[in-house]
Amino acid sequence: MAEAEGEGYEGKVAVAAVIYNRARNPRWWGLTIKDVCLTSKQFSAWNDDSARRNKIGEWSLEHKVFRDCFRAAIDAYDRDPTGGADHYFAHGIVHPPWAEGFHVRIIGNHTFLRRYV
């Protein structure tokens, strides 16, 4: 959940929901939650060149961000605030060309999209 560590709680739930949505609808991104998270260049916190990737291993229940993300992941299992999104992008980047025509909703600092039905 390092992808959403700077988001409010609803933003954390939304990012977790995208991971669940992908795992529930397997495609090129993998068949399991682990596969979805580790598919190359899909979740930047898991990229080999990510400074945050090493930080993930240091997290524990003593860290507030980890606790919040853990709760959000549990909450997202039964509640999807994204409307079924399987992609998202941060507002700080230029609107990516692949996102045209797939807008679902904005939550926190991300736009969530459903590209596959």
Number of C-alpha atoms within 10 A of each C-alpha: 22 20 17 21 15 13 19 14 16 18 23 27 28 31 31 25 28 25 26 23 23 24 20 14 16 14 11 10 18 17 14 16 17 11 16 22 22 18 15 13 11 14 18 18 21 21 16 13 10 12 12 15 15 13 11 14 8 9 14 12 10 8 10 12 20 18 14 17 24 18 14 22 21 13 17 23 14 9 14 19 18 27 16 20 27 22 24 24 16 15 12 8 8 8 12 9 7 8 16 10 10 15 15 17 16 18 19 17 15 20 21 26 23 20 17 12 7
